[in-house]
Amino acid sequence: MDEQRRPHILVTGAAGALAQQVIERLRETCNLVAVDFREQVYLGDDIPSYCIDFNKRSFEDLFRRYRFDGVIHLGRIMSSQLTRMRRYNANVLGTQKLLDLSHKYGIKRIVVLSTFHVYGAVAYNPALIDEEAPLKSAGLSADLIDSVELENLANIYLWRYPDLNITILRPCNIVGPGVRNSISTLLGMERAPVLAGFSPMMQFIHIDDMADAIVLTYNKPQRGVFNVAPEDWVAYQHALKLCGCKTIPIPSIPPVLPKMILSTLKLRSFPSYLMHFFKYPVVIDGRAFAREFNFTPRRPLKEIFRFYRENKKPV
Amino acid sequence: MGLASFLKSRLIPAELDSHINRIRKPIGSLGYDPWGYNNEVMKYGFSLTRQLYEKYFRVEATGVEKIPADGPVLIVPNHSGQLPIDGLLIAYALASRETDPRIPRAMIERFFPTVPYLGNLLNEFGAVLGDPINCAKMLANGEAVIVFPEGIRGSGKLYHDRYQLKRFGNGFMHLAMKYNAPIVPVGVVGCEETIPAIANIKPLANLLGIPYAPVAMPVVLPAKVHLNFGDPMIFDDREIPEEQVTDRVEQVKAAISELIDTGLSERKRLF
């Protein structure tokens, strides 16, 4: 039959900018199917695209029809979107369904996108956090539980079903054109909130570099959990300055004060449960990933910030 | 000329600028390292510390050349004087030495990162949260690290306990052994007299969430400071029971004690 069968890959989170970058890189060599819970996106005639809830039975039909070899699971509802309950259903239960189906249909390779938020922002964090560090986030905010649970679930499947070849990626802040997460929104603003007197170290990875990292990961079936971050660091307020943002300081002591202010304002880009990420550093060590997958990010911080500076006013 | 560049030209002369720039540091494209050290901010800190070091405390440093020119090294002094002035002066002594200057990293108390402005500023000057993982990663990076094994037991002690070494933790010895880092003991004399405290109001300290609340004059006295650096001590990385690790710690403690005695005998007057 078709000896030279092109790999069939399911990509989730297709409406996101990152998934679309990954799809661009793989469409020449692979047969892709794109899904998203939020909306159906048109990705060209060669890529079937679906708007589907993983928890619905019809999701299994995709596995029957397309006989996938691999899954790239990027569809994670970010902590700034939807309610806690709906996020839990989509991120945790939805991922479980996806992994169960992957096991049932003999998938050989899965890449799961997590986030550095799982480590949690606390004052006593050392810098260059390793992959084996405890995930403190769940204890700090109920709004980040789904991120940690998603990871735990992927970890259980990683060890229980080694044939799935699961790799979990924990990237630092993903930024760049088209990215809609909270940090990217902040960098793009004219005036961005900061906690007075706090400017934690941060790491940023360009969306194109991250897409490269995901493709590299998919192509090398090395199981495990990896941080993804370039070896470059900048303080939050300095990053804002380089993006041409003015800062709006929010009083930071006593600690209940900023929490109260942020809960009242309900800013989508600066929610109260992410407050500590703008107070204490969460600097991860991406060297294991760089070594294992031979990854070198190519877009320097200055280039990333120039993009935000030059695109302050949408045309 | 803007205010910022005017201040910079006054505070940071060209020779200082080039002095700092020639010190090799593992920093990223914007001048930061993972712990928040910043090369540009550091220059201001260096310039201000120079005034304190030369004019205010009139520091006399002996043996600073004994600190190796490169590779991991732990600098272990006695701790005193309520504020971490001792760490600052030792760091300046090493950063300003003529041959092979290095910018050491000081491990600081755990409550500093929660203090607005000050926490960030200390990080930019190269101070780092006193966490064993931080220390290990920095030694692996080949940095010179200042640790105070007495911790707040040393800095918070009262004037009548001056120059008595408090209990040393063993953590620094384990790290030195694991990363083959020589230990350079330092005897600091004079910092005890900068902020002499007669009592510690513990309930107030608990209320404010700070390590101690000393009863002292609200000024830093211009005591003359002597820094005596000892010969590097090298410990192998054999697997040994904790008891023997404690013995090694006692050796370091004894060396520091001797260096303090040397400093006290050299000192002619307090101020």
Interface residues (C-beta under 8 A of the other chain):
Chain A: A123 Y124 N125 P126 A127 L128 L195 A196 G197 F198 S199 P200 M201 E231 D232 W233 V234 A235 H238 L242 S252 I253 Y280 P281 V283 D285 P300 L301 K302
Chain B: G28 S29 L30 Y32 D33 P34 W35 G36 N38 R110 P113 T114 V115 P116 Y117 G119 N120 N123 V128 L129 D131 I133 N134 K137
